[in-house]
């Protein structure tokens, strides 16, 4: 009897370990600190005219789910969301990431115009053009405890118009973890956040930005962290355009 109990206990512990490996691969990561810091940007960089073309979301792959119980059994959100809400969810989440990247350039105090890239005239007379694609978004919620997001950006290009140089081409992956995840991942929430960010870009108002927000998502913050990584690349000697 004791041997049977011991075997069951070992099997139970093994199942927890494997379950944790499969579903909690980021569980040991610390929470992301908010508000995000403001970068120390060279004056010469601040004076550059930069175009941020909203990152392409046409082929964005979105995954994730809601985890419950001690075993953190996954309930994929794409199963639980009604068909009528799926498009809203997918579009709202990917738009949130795309708008957040552009918005962070503005929040950091750079001289930026945000464009969809269709109006070529808006790109004339600029110093740097930033483009890229939102390749993947993973969004997980853990039993109202915390939620997290991983975003992967591909084909990011920093183009300097003065000498028609591709100053940097590459990919960026960023992670964010926030407390108090929602019970349900509702597509309407992401559409609302996306709309707010679009308005923020148009109005360029950032006083107490994070303190006033009650709807910040980990996908937004991961996107802003990736934008900060891009800005750091611009804020370097290779981008100084002194003549």
N, C-alpha and C positions, 0 to 999 in steps of 0.2 A: 504493500500500500504506500509506504514511504517513497519507494523508488518511482512509482507511478506519479505521485504528487510532485516529486523532484523533476521528473521529465516534463510534466505539464508546466511547471514554473519556468523551466529553461526555455521551452517553446514559446511561452508567453513573453518572456524577456526578449527573445530573438525577434519575435514579431514586432515588438515595440521599437527595437533598434532599426529593423528594416523599414518599418513604417516611417520612423523619423527621418531616415535617410532619403526615403522616396518623396515625402511630402513636406518636410521641414528643413530643406537644404540651406535656408537662410536664417533659420530660427536663432542661431547664435550671433547674428549680426546686431550691432547696436542700433537704437533708434536714430533717425536722422535729425540733426539739430536744426531748429528753426528759431528766428528767421535766418535765411541764408545771408551770408556776409557780403558786403560790398567790396569789390576788388579795388586794389590800388592800380589805377590805369594811367599810363604815361599821357601827358597832355597832348603830345603829338598824335597819339592813337585816338584820343577823344575828339580831335579835330578832323579825323578822317570821315569822309562820307561813305557810309556802309549801307548796302542793300541786303536785307535778309529776305530771301525768297522763301515763303512758307514751305516747309518740308513736305515732300510728296507722300501722300498717305494712300495712294491708289491700291498698292499691293501689300499693305500692312497686315501682318499675321497677329491675331490676338488670341491669347489663351489664358487660362487661370481657373479659379474656382473658389468655393467656400469650404473651409475645413471645420469639422466639428468633432467634439469628444476627445478623450484622452489619446485615442489612436489617430486623431486628426484625419478621419476618413474624408476624402474629397467628394464634394458634390459640384460637378462642373456647372458653371453658370450658364453655359450654352444649352444645357438640358432644361434648366429651371425657368429660363426667361421665355415668355410667350413669343411666338413667331413675330407678332406685330411689333414687339419691342426690340427685337434683335438688331435691326438696321439702325435704330436710334442709339442703341448701346455701342455698337461697333463704330459708327460714325462719330458719335460724341466723344468717345475715348481717344480715338486717333486724332481728332481735331484738337482736343485738349493738349495732347503732346506737341503737335505742330505749332499751335498758338503760343504755348508756354516757352518754347525755344526762342521764338521771335520776341516775345514779351520780355524775356530776361535780358536780351541785348538792350532794350530800352530802359529797363529798370536799373541796369548798371551804369546808365548815364552816357551811353555812346550815341553818336550822331547817326541815327538809323532811320531808314524808311523801310516799311514792311510791305511787301508786294506778293502777288500770286505769280509774278513772272510773265504774265500775258501782255502787259503793257511795256513794250521795249523802251519806250521813251522815258519811262521812270528810271531806267538803268543808265541813262546817259549822264556823263559828268560825275560819276561816282568813283571812289577809290578802290573799294573792295566789294565783291559780290559773294554772298554765302548761300550755298545750296546744299541739299541733301535729301535723304529718304528716311522715313520712319519704317524700319524693316519689321521689328517685332515688339509687341507689348505683352508682358505677362503680369496679370493682376490677381493677387490672392488676398482673401480675407480669412482670418483665423478666429472663429467663434467669438466675435465681438472683442477679442483681446487686442489684436493688432492687424494691420494690413500692410501689404508691401507691393512694390511694382519693380519690374525690370524692363528697361527699354533698350533696344539696340538700334542705333542709327547707322546707316550705310551710305557709302559714296558721298561723304561730306567733302565739299570742295570750297577752298578759299582762293578766289581768283582776284589778282591785283591788276586793275585795268591800265595803270600807268605804263607797264612794260608787258602787258598781256601774259603775265606769269601765273601758273598754277602753283601757289605758294604751299598748299598742303592738300592732300587727298587722303581720306582714311575713314575708319569706323570708330564709333564710341559706344560702349555699353555702360549703363549707369543703373544703380539700385537705390531705392528709398524704402524706409520702414517707418510707419507712423502708428501711434496707439489708437485704440478705440475704433475698430473697423465697424462698418454698418452691418446690420443683419442681412440685408439684401443689397446686391449690386444692381441698382436701378438705372436703366439707360437714361431716364429723364434727368438724373443728377448730373451725368456727364454732359448732356446737352446744355444744361444750365451753366455749368462751369465753362464750357467752351464758349458760350455766348458772352459770359462775363469777361473772359480773356480777350475776346475780339473787341469788346467795348473798351477794355483797358488799353489795348494797343492803339485804338483810335483817339482816346482821350489823353493817354500818357500821364496818368495820375497815380503816384506811388506813395503818397504820404501814409505811413502806418499800414502799408500794404498787407503784410501778413497778420498783423494784430486784428484787423477788421474782418478777416476772412473766417468763415465757419465751414466752408465747403472745400478746403484744400484736400487734394487726393495725392497719394504717393506717386501716381503716374505724372502729375504735374511737376512735382518736386524733382523727380528723377530727370525729367526733361530739362528743367532749369539747371540742374547740376551739369548736364551734358552741354548746355549752352555756355556755362561758365568755363568748361574745359576748352570749348572752341575759342572763347574770348581770350583765354590765357595764351593760346597759340598766336592770336593776332597781336596781343600785347607783348611782342618780342622784337628783338633787333631786326629780324628778317622782314618785318612789316613796316619799319620806319621808312617814310617816303621823302625824306629830306633830299633836296636837289643840290 
